[in-house]
Amino acid sequence: MKRTLLTVVLTCVFANGAVAVPDQISAPKPRPVATQDTIVLAQATSNQAFQRWIDRFRSRARAAGIRDSVFNAAFRGVRYNTDVISKDRNQSEFTKQIWEYLDSAASETRVRNGRDALRKNQRLLAEIERRYGVEAEVVTAVWGLESAYGAFRGNETVIESLATLAFDGRRGRFFEKQLIAALKIIQAGDVPASRMTGSWAGAMGHTQFIPTSYLAYAVDFRGDGRRDIWSDDPTDALASTAAYLKRFGWTKGQPWGVEVVLPRGFDYSQTGERVKKNPSQWAAMGVRDTRGRTVPNHGRASILLPAGAQGAAFMIFNNFHVIERYNTADAYVIGVGHLSDRIAGAGPIKAKWPRGDRNLRFAEKKEMQRRLTQKGYNTQGVDGIIGPNTIQAIRRFQSSQGMVPDGYPSYEILKRLR
């Protein structure tokens, strides 16, 4: 799995940032407002260190072009939000396995709700598809994964969440950048601070744009002067998602990926996103779709094994990498792609998953790297990130053990290394 981020966090959080929201689902009460800026901000928090941080941040916001009047209105009632910090601190050290994620991402309920959402918004989505060349099912699938088709957009006050996270400092630079962007959105008149709500990590609207991505890619689809992704009307949010995907090279008619079957004796060193071949070249190596046919030529493609040789295999095309620009976790990309296929009428993934396996803790990934290197299979570092060097080291170790060298970091590998 890779790391993220255009969108962030609603309920089921991956270490890389991918999320799954439920198929169905109070903002802080404003405090009294005084007339002087310092009194307003003093009333906004009982945490004096946070207060001092806000006072210092004001000058940085001014330097970024934020007017004092906008700053004052945005920070009115803002307090250090301990719930946000608790959620940030208590993300599970386990990441979900790909099959667990897909069980939710493309559940029968989410598929059914997606088809309903597509039908109810058919004219709008068709118009968006004509303008941006991104299939309606794909836009609907992003909508479904990000907010359960608008049902779970988050109700945290974005300014308070981002200020709390920026002050906290774990990723202070990133969240301060988002906070400045959020203030610019308010200053531009797209939304008042009171309506700027979202997830605890600052992702907003039906398709969960973070503020910097909103500034760069959100669109005013109807030309009413505002890019409104917060209202119950999803028009601007869905159009912005399509515009974003188009901006990064979406090709209409090209699949994100196709489930394939690999032949016996397949050379697993040929898997991974770095190896690209035309479908005809993969066919010459015995790769077929699940009906035994050669995959049509949609351009150069790679073979992806998100759960190793024991799980499903996909031939992925450039549109896979376009969805990665929205969220770089493989699980998320497959989730969007597969959900869009299901909404369009396709069936479930045919291959079985190794459901008896469990994902590794971060510490266990580091232990695996350390033990591989000690045994002569150098991972070029011990950082807990399973990248190309670690995958190659795993393959070499698997070959030495007579295992299928798929490079998958399973718990079985760690047990053998021990």
Buried (B, 14 or more C-beta within 10 A) or exposed (E): BBEBBBBBBBEBBBBBBBBBBBBEEEEBEEBEEEEEBEEBBBBBBEBEEBBEBBEEBBEEBEEBEBEEEBBBBBBBBBBBBEEBBEBBEEEEEBBBBBBBBBBBBBBEEBBEBBBEBBEEBEEBBEBBBEBBBBBBBBBBBBBBBBBBBBBBBBEBBBBBBBBBBBBBEEBEEBBBBBBBBBBBBBBEEBBEBBBBBBBBBBBBBBBBBBBBBBBEBBBBBEEEEBBBBBBEBBBBBBBBBBBBBBEBEBBEEBBBBBBBBBEEEBEBBBBBBEEBBBBEEBBEBEBBBBEEEEBEEBEBBBBBBBBBBBBBBBBBBBBBBBBBBBBBBBBBBBBBBBBBBBBBEBEEBEBEBBEEBEBBBBEBBBBBBEBBBEEEBBBEEBEBBBEEBBBBBBBBBBBEEEBBBBBBBBBBBBEBBE
